[in-house]
C-alpha cells in the first residue's frame, strides 16, 4: 500500500517515540523511510525588527549549529531503521513554517505517507502552543498517519 514513508523528527523524546513506531510500521509493510528534520531559518528565530544585532550569533554560526542538530536527530532515526532492516534516507531542510516544510518534503521526495506524532493536546494548551501535526493534516495532499505519543507523567 505505502512504499515511501516520511517521518519528521524534532529530536524530542516524543518525536523519537513516534519515529520508532514509524520505522516499525515501515518494516511491517515493506516500505522505505525518509527521515526529515525541518528547522526554521535564523531570521525566523530573531524576528525582523532588528533584534539580530542583540544576539551574539551570526547566521553562519546558527546554520552550523542547526545542521549539526539536524544530523544528530536524523541519524537517530536512520540508526533505528538500519537496525530494523528498513531502507532509509535523511533530509534536512529549512522553512519559516515547519508544517509547510513537512508537506513540501513529502512531495519532493515522492512519499505516499507522512507518519507524524502528536501530543494530543486539546483546549487552551493546543490553542496557545499550536500544532504542527494539525497544520500538516490541513495542508497535506498525501495520506497522513498520526501516532499519539505517550507522555511520561
LOLUMKE-423162 format. One record per residue (C-alpha): x, y, z. Coordinates in steps of 0.25 Angstrom, whole numbers, padded with zeros to 4 digits, always signed. Layout:
! residues N
XYZ
...
//
This chain:
! residues 153
+0000+0000+0000
+0010+0010+0004
+0024+0010-0001
+0031+0022+0004
+0028+0028+0018
+0033+0042+0022
+0036+0042+0037
+0038+0056+0042
+0046+0058+0055
+0050+0070+0064
+0059+0062+0073
+0050+0061+0085
+0047+0049+0093
+0033+0049+0088
+0037+0051+0074
+0047+0039+0075
+0035+0030+0081
+0027+0033+0068
+0039+0031+0059
+0042+0017+0065
+0027+0014+0063
+0028+0019+0049
+0040+0010+0046
+0033-0002+0051
+0021+0001+0043
+0030+0003+0030
+0037-0011+0033
+0023-0018+0035
+0018-0013+0021
+0032-0013+0014
+0033+0002+0012
+0045+0010+0012
+0047+0023+0021
+0050+0037+0019
+0055+0043+0032
+0052+0058+0032
+0056+0070+0041
+0051+0084+0038
+0058+0095+0044
+0054+0110+0043
+0063+0120+0037
+0071+0129+0046
+0062+0141+0043
+0050+0134+0048
+0056+0132+0061
+0060+0146+0064
+0049+0154+0057
+0050+0164+0046
+0051+0176+0055
+0066+0178+0056
+0067+0169+0069
+0078+0160+0062
+0088+0171+0066
+0085+0168+0080
+0089+0153+0079
+0104+0149+0079
+0102+0139+0068
+0104+0140+0053
+0095+0134+0042
+0107+0125+0039
+0108+0120+0054
+0093+0118+0054
+0093+0110+0041
+0105+0101+0046
+0098+0098+0059
+0085+0095+0053
+0092+0086+0043
+0099+0078+0054
+0086+0077+0062
+0078+0072+0049
+0089+0062+0046
+0088+0056+0061
+0073+0055+0060
+0073+0049+0047
+0084+0039+0050
+0076+0034+0062
+0064+0031+0052
+0074+0025+0042
+0081+0016+0052
+0067+0011+0057
+0063+0008+0042
+0077+0001+0039
+0075-0008+0052
+0061-0012+0047
+0066-0014+0033
+0058-0003+0027
+0064+0005+0015
+0065+0020+0020
+0069+0033+0014
+0071+0046+0022
+0066+0060+0018
+0069+0073+0026
+0062+0086+0021
+0058+0099+0026
+0045+0107+0025
+0038+0118+0032
+0026+0109+0035
+0030+0095+0039
+0017+0089+0035
+0019+0094+0021
+0033+0089+0021
+0028+0075+0024
+0018+0075+0013
+0028+0080+0003
+0038+0070+0007
+0027+0059+0005
+0024+0064-0009
+0039+0066-0013
+0043+0052-0008
+0031+0044-0014
+0026+0040-0001
+0012+0034-0001
+0010+0035+0015
+0014+0044+0025
+0016+0037+0039
+0015+0048+0050
+0014+0048+0065
+0004+0057+0073
+0004+0061+0087
-0011+0060+0087
-0013+0074+0093
-0026+0080+0094
-0033+0092+0098
-0025+0104+0103
-0011+0098+0102
-0014+0094+0087
-0018+0108+0084
-0006+0114+0091
+0004+0104+0086
-0001+0101+0073
+0000+0088+0066
+0010+0085+0054
+0002+0072+0053
-0011+0079+0051
-0005+0088+0041
+0001+0077+0033
-0013+0070+0033
-0019+0082+0027
-0008+0084+0017
-0004+0070+0012
-0008+0065-0001
-0004+0051+0003
-0008+0042+0014
-0004+0045+0028
-0004+0035+0039
-0004+0042+0053
+0002+0034+0064
-0002+0038+0078
+0011+0039+0087
+0010+0035+0101
+0016+0045+0110
+0022+0041+0123
+0016+0048+0135
//
